[in-house]
């Protein structure tokens, strides 16, 4: 009989590490992605060209191939907990119930639970029409956030300051929602974090808190993160307590989850909480590099029914890792210089370059438009930031206006 296999949903740059780690744990790796040229396919034992947001197609494929491939687990490498839950439920594999996955993927279902259970979160209402949106905006007040219901990477989300901005923002949010609805949410300000945990056997294992950095208002585009957070031990405890409570409110009792949190004048609040590992090269790289923790390996072990090694959840390093994006001017990439130099600089761990000469850099409206990330480490926060800054000055991505290129 062939060795146990695991289905990994997603094979892009952010899933490549997950695929490699699963293979290193002795599993036969099957990676699905709608892009036949997906980067992670080269590391998978079996590339599978399927849209990861199509649960039915994945369930059909899994049922047809379960026995021949000894399929023993499924893990969401991207924001597709619903697809993962559909497969695990259909095959009786470890996972969360479909309704819990749906609740963790739909910002309105999520918000309703938290408001009902008294979990601190900004007030919000789901709207379908412009008249409903006007009423909701009048209720929450300006400024407010208009968000897509069930998308990731800030797609369809922005801050608005007046009713005049509402029609365009509403249409953008609805276009990025499978429900064709949007969320009108109270605007709150403060420093933001990402908090990652994995629940197993009733215990919520902590995998760190990172400080998130933003730019490009009114669009909430994350420019990067610093791992671990600079918050005090007391503040960290408060966030872990809040996030554990928020996850329990949604019914998450198995596997990974990560929350976006914000420290407001009213106290810490949770913004959203998908039942999956963190993206943004956080669980993949900066957490292992800064702390030695391995959330991806633990998630893989749980999904595939493998032993959970203590080393996965025990810190072994005390360093700082910084992952930040470079933002070249929108336009057509004319040249990229300094990449080889950057990769040789001290403290530079990874450079992810998703644009090549001739590609178009779009105006920055969501996190999906970022084209380059640099991960740097250091013994201290200051050293890691210094190493990143040096790399950012060395890597030069030149663009020309798209009209000039045409």
Secondary structure, 3 states (H helix, E strand, C coil): CCCCEEEEECCCCCCHHHHHHHHHCCCEEEEEECCCCCHHHHHCCEEEECCCCCHHHHHHHHHHHHHHHCEEEEEECCCCHHHHHHHHHHHCCCCCCHHHHHHHHCHHHHHHHHHHHCCCCCCEEEECCHHHHHHHHHHHCCCEEEEECCCCCCCCCEEECCHHHHHHHHHHHHHCCCCCCEEEEECCCCEEEEEEEEEECCEEEEEEEEEEEEECCCCCEEEEEEECCCCCHHHHHHHHHHHHHHHHHHCCCCEEEEEEEEEECCEEEEEEEECCCCCCCHHHHHHHHHHCCCHHHHHHHHHHCCCCCHHHCCCCCCCEEEEEEECCCCEEEEEEECHHHHHCCCCEEEEEECCCCCCEECCCCCHHHCCEEEEEEECCHHHHHHHHHHHHHHCEEEEECHHHHC
